[in-house]
């Protein structure tokens, strides 16, 4: 038995994307003749045989999408609920059936939909990808089209997500020009998402003539409990910075409580910024300044990545909107128009 080739092998050999290769294999019309000819020549040269999954694609009347979520300990998160809702509504509009599966143990996926019912899936959205993600391996082996949410570890796959570096660089540059001198960043893990956010803030400090050492980067803040404990200790040690950025609005609840218990005024003595713009963030007292992802735009780009439409643009990285609210000191909040 020789090597079992996949559409990813054909993509590398041809120089075209796996999605384009899949469209050629399925005899779809929205492929340039020259492109189809080159890909078909490679298919013949390696004696490629589509698997049963690929053979079934054209016979199915209703497309099926799986949202595969690698669930962290602190689930459920409100931003994920909002994201899945937008994807679900979009799928309904397009006549696509959506299934959602939470994977709590990435070391054992034997009973997951990816293993038990992969033949019925037309596309997969991978949330919370990890390095050497076993889901990516399964999807590649079975030639199932997929897209990763947020920038992917695997450089050969397509992704859609927030422009995290650009968002943090722009915001911290503005804050530095308004006099910000120190900041703490509370994050869960040094993922690609968080690394981009950290680098955006650090480079903004550097480019605006600020001391990069004045940014305190803190990982292992998994939820509100850890955020509360960190803030309480920072207050006790007298090491509270001018601004605290929390990578995830839910974690801000713990920061709020610790500061309030000690009589420290949020939006006056210290500024707080979150990320995700969850529905409850504007009801905190004071209301939480945060980044609002374009959930609708993200959902549309994710679905378009799986099922491209002629003439439709796919935005791989979408810049979230910063929403200044009362948790930001007045001097830092000036010139922002959104409230």
N, C-alpha and C positions, 0 to 999 in steps of 0.2 A: 504493500500500500504506500503510495506517495503522499506528499504533503496535502492536507485538506485546506484549500485556499478559501479565504473569506472575501467579502466585498472590501474590507480594509486593506487586504493585500492588493486587490485590483486597483483600489484608489491610489496606493503608493506607487504602483507600477505605471499608472496612467497619468498621474498628476492631477486628477480630479477628486472632488469630495466624495465621501461614502454615499451621501444622499443622491448625487448625480449618478453614481454607479448603480444604485438601487433602482433609480428611474429607468435606466437603460435595460437592466435585467427584467424589469416588469413591463417593458415595451410602452412606457408612457410617452406621450407626444411632445412634452415640453422640454425636449433636449435637442440641441443643435445637431444636424446630421453629421458634421465632421467629428463632433465630440462622441456621438454614438458609435460611429465607425471605428474610432481609435479604441474605445473601451471594448467593443465587440471583438476587435482583433486580438486584444490581450486575453479576453475570455476564451477565445478559441485556442490561443497558443498554450494556455495552461490547463486546458480541458476542464474548465470550471463547471461544476454542477450545482445549481441552486438547491438549497435544502428545502425541506417540506414547508418551513415557514415562508420562504420566498415564493414557493409555488402557490400558496394559499392567498397571497396578498390581493391578487386581482379578482378572485372569486368572491371576496367578502364585500357585502353591500354597505355595512356600517363599520367605520373605523373605530378601533379601541385603543385608548391611551392609558398607560399606567403611570401614576405619580408614585415613585418609590422614594420613601423618606427614611433616611437613617436618623432615628430619633435620639436626640441627646437626653440626658437625665432630666432636665427641667421642663420637658414637654408637658402639656401643650403650650405652644407659644402663639400669642395673638397674631403676630405678623404672618405666620404660616397659615393660620386659618383664613386670613384675608387673601393671601396669595392663592390658596387652593380654591377659595370661593370664586375669584376672578377667572381662574383657569376653568373651573366647572361651568360657569355661566357662558364662557366663550365656547366651550365644547358643546353645550346645549344648542347654542346659536348655529353652530356649524354641523350639527347632527353627529357629533362624535360622542361615543360612550367613554366615560372616565371612571377608572378605578383608582383608589388610593390605598396604598399599603405602607404600614409603618414597620420598619425593620429594627427591632430592638437588639438583635444579636447578629453582628456582621460576620461572625465566625461560622455561623450555621444558617445557610439560606436554603436548605433542602426542601422546606415546606413553603417557601415563598412562591408567589405567583410567577416569578421569573423562571422557576424550575418546574412548577406543576402545570402551568397553563400558558407557557410562552408562545405556543402556536396560535393563540387567539389575539395576541397583542400586535398592534401595528406600529406603536411607538412608545417610548418611555422617557419621562422626565426624571432625572436623577437629582434629588435634593441631598445636601450635606455629603458630597463626595469626599472620600478620604484617599490618602495615597494608597496605591495598589488596591483600589476598591474592587471587591469580588463581584459586585454587580456589573462593573464595566467589563470584566473578563467574560462573564456569562453572556452579556449583550453582544460582545464582539464574536464570541464563539458561535452564537446562533443567528448572527447577521440581522439583529433587530435594530432598526433605526432608533437613536436616542439623542438626547441633548442634556447637558449638565447645567443646573442652575448655579450661577456664579462661576467665576473663572476656574477652569478645570486644571487639576494636577496633570492629567494625561494630555499632552500637547497635541495628540492626534485626533481629539474629539472636539465637537462643536459645543459651544456654551452660550448662555445668555445670562446677564446679571447686572448688578448696579456698578456704575463707574465709581468705585469706592475711593481710589487714589485721587481722582480729579475732584470729587466732592469734598474730601477732607482738606486737600491742598488749598482749594479756593476759599473754604470757610476760615481755616486757620490763618491764611494770608490776610484776610480781611480783619480778623480779630487782632492779629499782631500789629497791623497798621493803626488800630484803635487803642493800642496800649497794653494788650495782653502780654504778661511776662512769664507766666508759669501755668502748667496744665498737667493733670493726671488723666491717663487713658486706662479704663477698666475693660478688660477683654477676657473672653473665655479661653481660647487656645490660639497659638500662633498659626492659624490657618492662612490660606492665601488671601481671603477676604480681610482678615484682621491685619495681616502684614501690609496690604495695600493701604489700609486706613492709617496705620502707624507711620508708614513712609510718607504719606501725604502730609501728615501733621509735622513730622520732623523736617521735611524739606521746606515746608512753608516757614517754619521758624528760622531755618538756616538762610533762606533766600531773603528774609526780611530783617536780617541782622540780629536775630535773637539767639540766645544761648540754647543750643540743642539739649544741653544737660538739664534745662529747666522743664523738660517733658518727662514725666514719670510714667513708664510703661508697666502695667501690672496685669499679669495673666492669671488664669485659674479662678476667675470670677464667673462661676457657672450660673449663679442665680442671684435673687434678691438677698438671700441669707449671707452669701459671701461678700456682696457689695456692702451690706450693712456692717459686717464685721470689719472689713477694710476701713471704711469711713470712720467708724468708732475709734479704731486704733490710730488712724491718722490725726484725729482730733486730739486724742490723749497725748500723742507724741508732739503735737504742735507742728505737724507737717502737712497741713491742709493747703493745697494749691489754690490759685485764683479761680480755676475752672476745672470741672470734672466732666470728661466725656465718657459716656457709657455705651459700649457697643451692644445695644439692645435695650429698648425702652423698659422692659419688665424689670431689669436689674436696677433701674433708677429708683424703684420703689424703696429698696433697701437703703440707698443713699439718702433719700428724702427723710426717712424715719430717723436715721442716725443724726442727721443735721438738726432736725426739728427737736429731737429730745434734748440736745445740748443748747438750744436757743440760738442756733446759727441761722441767719436769715438767707434763704435761697433767693437769688436774684438781687441781693444787696451785698452780703458778705462774701458769697461764693456763687459762681454761675454753674448751671448744670445743662448739659446737652446730651440727648439720646440719639437713637437711630431706629427707624421703622415707622414712626408716626402711628402707633397702635391706637385704636379708638379711645381708650381711656386716658391717653397722654394729655389731652387738653383739659381733662377734668381734675388733674392733680392741682394742689394749691401750694405754690403758684404753678400755673400751667407749664408743661414741659416743652422747652425748645428741642426740636428734633429734626431729623431728615425724613422726608416723605418719599419713599420709593414710588415710581410710576408703576403701580401694580398692574394696571390695565395694559400699559405698553409692554411690560415684562411678559405678561400672559400671552399677548398677541405674538411676540417674537418667539416665545417657546413653541407655540403651536405651528407657526410658520417654519421653524427649523425642522420640525418633523414632517410637515406637509406643505412644501413650498408652493406658492401661487405665483403665476406669471406676472411680473411687474411689481410684485410686493416687496418692500424693503424689510430686511431683517436687521434690527439694531442689536448688536451683540452686547454692548455696554451702554446702559441708559443712566444718565446723571440724575440722582435724586434731588428733590427740591428741599432747600433748608427752610424750616419754618421757625422763625424767632418768636418766642413767647416770654412770659414773665419770669422764667427761671434764669434768663440772661440779664446781667447787670445793664442798667440804662445806657451807660457809656459804650458798651459793646453792642447793644441792640440798635443803636441809632443807624439810620440809613437803610435798614432792612424794612421793606414795605409790607411783607406778609405777616399776619398776626394769628 
